[in-house]
Amino acid sequence: MSDHVSKDPLHGITLEQLLTKLVEHYGWEELAYRIRINCFTSSPSIKSSLKFLRRTPWARTKVEELYIHMNETAALEEKSRK
């Protein structure tokens, strides 16, 4: 059997993991600046943000796109150091 490698950059990553990494990297204030949604500006928390993002597809898409961008940028920076 062959090992299947997914080309989906979000494969195997939960929304909670994704959001936690974004908060660690950018912080709530920067997230609120980059993606203008109230759950990032008004008493932000992982729990409340997850609840909102699970119910709001357009916001979830924006968060996923920012996560992908963050990872691509980090990969490019890593390549340029070598």
C-alpha positions as CSV (number, residue, x, y, z in Angstrom):
1,M,0.0,0.0,0.0
2,S,1.2,3.5,-0.7
3,D,1.2,6.3,1.8
4,H,-1.2,9.1,0.7
5,V,0.1,12.6,1.4
6,S,-2.6,15.3,1.4
7,K,-2.0,18.5,-0.5
8,D,-4.4,20.3,1.7
9,P,-2.4,22.5,4.0
10,L,-5.1,22.2,6.7
11,H,-5.2,18.4,6.7
12,G,-5.0,17.0,10.2
13,I,-5.2,20.4,11.9
14,T,-8.2,21.2,14.1
15,L,-9.8,24.7,14.1
16,E,-8.7,25.0,17.8
17,Q,-5.0,24.2,16.9
18,L,-5.1,26.6,14.0
19,L,-6.6,29.4,16.1
20,T,-4.2,28.8,19.0
21,K,-1.2,29.0,16.7
22,L,-2.5,32.2,15.2
23,V,-3.0,33.8,18.7
24,E,0.5,32.7,19.7
25,H,2.0,34.2,16.6
26,Y,0.0,37.4,16.2
27,G,-1.8,38.0,19.4
28,W,-5.5,39.0,19.7
29,E,-4.9,42.6,18.9
30,E,-3.1,41.9,15.6
31,L,-5.7,39.2,14.7
32,A,-8.4,41.8,15.2
33,Y,-6.5,44.2,12.9
34,R,-6.0,41.6,10.2
35,I,-9.5,40.0,10.4
36,R,-12.1,42.4,11.6
37,I,-14.5,40.3,13.5
38,N,-15.9,41.1,17.0
39,C,-14.8,37.8,18.6
40,F,-11.2,39.0,18.2
41,T,-11.9,42.5,19.7
42,S,-14.5,42.1,22.4
43,S,-13.2,40.0,25.3
44,P,-11.5,37.5,23.0
45,S,-11.0,33.9,24.0
46,I,-10.3,30.7,22.2
47,K,-13.7,29.2,23.3
48,S,-15.8,32.1,22.2
49,S,-13.9,32.5,18.9
50,L,-14.3,28.8,18.1
51,K,-18.0,29.0,18.7
52,F,-18.3,32.0,16.3
53,L,-16.0,30.5,13.6
54,R,-17.8,27.2,13.6
55,R,-21.1,29.0,12.9
56,T,-19.8,31.6,10.4
57,P,-18.2,30.1,7.3
58,W,-16.9,33.4,5.8
59,A,-15.0,34.2,9.0
60,R,-13.6,30.7,9.3
61,T,-12.4,30.9,5.7
62,K,-10.6,34.2,6.5
63,V,-8.9,32.7,9.6
64,E,-7.9,29.6,7.6
65,E,-6.4,31.8,4.8
66,L,-4.4,33.8,7.4
67,Y,-3.1,30.5,8.9
68,I,-2.0,29.2,5.5
69,H,-0.3,32.6,4.7
70,M,1.5,32.5,8.1
71,N,2.8,29.0,7.4
72,E,3.9,29.9,3.8
73,T,5.7,33.0,5.0
74,A,7.5,31.0,7.7
75,A,8.5,28.3,5.1
76,L,9.9,31.0,2.8
77,E,11.8,32.6,5.6
78,E,13.3,29.2,6.6
79,K,14.3,28.6,3.0
80,S,16.0,32.0,2.7
81,R,18.1,31.3,5.8
82,K,19.6,28.2,4.3
